[in-house]
Amino acid sequence: MNYYEALNLLGVEEGFDEITLKNAYRQKAKQYHPDTTSIKDKSYVEEMMKKINLAYDTLVKQLKERNGKYS
């Protein structure tokens, strides 16, 4: 997943900070979590959770690079 796809999926804008990213991730994860969603198609929900997690990982990596934290 590229940077812009991740931004779009989580609904954050360029120049985001750590708090904004975490809040966006939590909101999307809560919306698509298999135990709490009202969406009946479980395979779709599982695929969305994978995409959400990948988007979050992509943006966390970008945030660390931008802030000089290479851990």
Disulfide bonds with the S-S distance in Angstrom:
none
